[in-house]
Amino acid sequence: MLQYFFNKQINISLVELTNFSAFELTDFIGIISFALSGFLIAVHHKLDILGIIITAFLTALGGGMVRDVIANKGPYIFTNPLPVTLVIATVCIAIVLKLHKITDIEGKTAFVISDTIGLISFSITGAMLAIEVDFNFVGVLLLAFIAAIGGGTIRDVIVSRMPVFLVSDFYGSIALIVASIVYAVDMFGKTSSFSLLVIFIFGVCLRLLAYYRRWQLPKLS
């Protein structure tokens, strides 16, 4: 029965694949990336299999759920089976590839890239949804910020560590920068799949540059 359910979910996903909007595709990229990020952090902190699954789900879907609720929309994961399927598939593939064997995970490329892609993806979808429901500039920034850092914050709380956006490498600031660019592009009527792709690539490059150059906002000593 489980195999039938999983096969049905995959069939539904394949049939719908060509109908996805730029928003949905970006959202799915973020879900996969944050699911991997949650998985890697969970195994690094030696959670059991249930803890790993919960952490992956909450990291991947938490920010998007909060985003949708604030925008007064039903959470997307409750109306489409694909997000849950993507999380399950990501965890299974990560186990098959033995990514849980990686040591010192927080400094490894797999974690940094997956976390970065999730951050930028949800920054973009948060800003796009805020624009769609006619939020002002501040609303766009806040919704993008909450969507981007929401899943990672839940992940960090679960493993009892300080949320990364509060202390680390320009993390939350990048979400605000990306949201500002999305808002500006929309103001000039230039929003398209191509422009969103350019913003996505720019955001990923900026985040990786900030990480490896160890950029920090000023701190009070």
C-alpha positions, -999 to 999 in steps of 0.1 A, spaced: 0 0 0 29 24 8 45 16 -25 11 23 -43 8 57 -25 44 67 -33 40 57 -70 7 77 -71 24 107 -57 52 105 -83 27 100 -111 8 131 -100 41 151 -98 52 141 -133 19 150 -149 19 184 -132 55 192 -138 50 211 -171 23 233 -155 45 248 -127 50 285 -125 83 302 -118 71 307 -82 64 270 -78 97 259 -94 117 282 -72 97 270 -41 105 234 -50 142 242 -54 141 258 -19 122 228 -4 148 203 -18 177 224 -6 164 230 29 154 194 32 190 184 26 202 211 49 179 198 77 190 162 71 227 170 73 223 191 105 201 164 121 226 135 114 255 158 125 238 162 159 231 125 161 193 126 160 175 93 155 156 85 123 124 102 135 143 133 145 160 134 111 127 132 92 111 158 114 140 181 111 141 177 73 104 184 70 103 214 93 134 229 77 120 225 42 84 234 48 84 256 79 93 289 63 69 284 34 40 276 58 45 307 78 49 327 46 16 315 33 -3 320 65 9 356 68 -2 362 32 -36 348 41 -32 318 18 -37 281 26 -2 265 30 8 251 -4 19 218 12 -18 211 22 -31 215 -14 -3 198 -34 13 165 -27 46 173 -44 64 193 -16 60 163 8 72 139 -19 102 161 -26 112 160 11 109 123 13 128 117 -19 156 141 -8 160 123 25 160 89 8 186 100 -18 208 115 9 208 82 27 215 62 -4 244 85 -12 256 82 24 257 119 30 252 111 67 288 99 67 302 133 62 320 147 93 322 184 104 291 190 82 286 227 89 318 236 70 313 212 41 303 222 6 271 201 6 257 219 36 268 254 26 254 251 -9 221 235 1 215 261 28 224 289 4 201 277 -23 172 273 2 178 308 16 178 325 -19 149 304 -32 126 313 -3 137 350 -3 125 351 -39 92 333 -33 85 353 -2 90 386 -21 69 373 -50 40 363 -28 41 396 -9 40 415 -42 11 393 -54 -10 401 -24 -2 439 -27 21 442 4 42 474 5 80 475 4 83 468 41 58 439 38 78 425 9 110 426 29 95 411 60 77 383 43 108 374 22 129 375 53 105 353 73 102 328 45 140 326 40 151 322 76 120 304 89 130 269 81 166 273 91 156 289 124 133 260 132 162 236 123 186 254 146 161 255 175 155 217 172 193 210 176 197 236 203 220 261 185 218 298 180 198 306 148 224 313 122 208 345 109 214 362 143 251 357 144 266 345 111 281 358 78 256 383 64 229 356 63 197 375 70 209 406 52 212 387 19 175 377 22 166 414 25 189 424 -5 174 397 -27 138 408 -17 147 444 -25 159 435 -60 128 414 -67 106 444 -56 126 468 -77 124 446 -108 86 443 -103 83 480 -100 98 485 -134 77 457 -149 106 435 -157 97 404 -138 102 373 -159 116 338 -155 149 351 -169 151 380 -144 143 358 -115 170 334 -126 195 362 -127 184 373 -92 187 337 -80 223 333 -94 233 367 -80 219 358 -45 237 325 -44 270 340 -55 266 368 -29 258 344 -1 288 321 -10 311 351 -13 299 364 21 304 329 36 339 323 24 350 359 29 335 358 64 316 390 60 299 401 92 276 429 102 291 451 130 287 438 165 287 456 198 315 445 220 
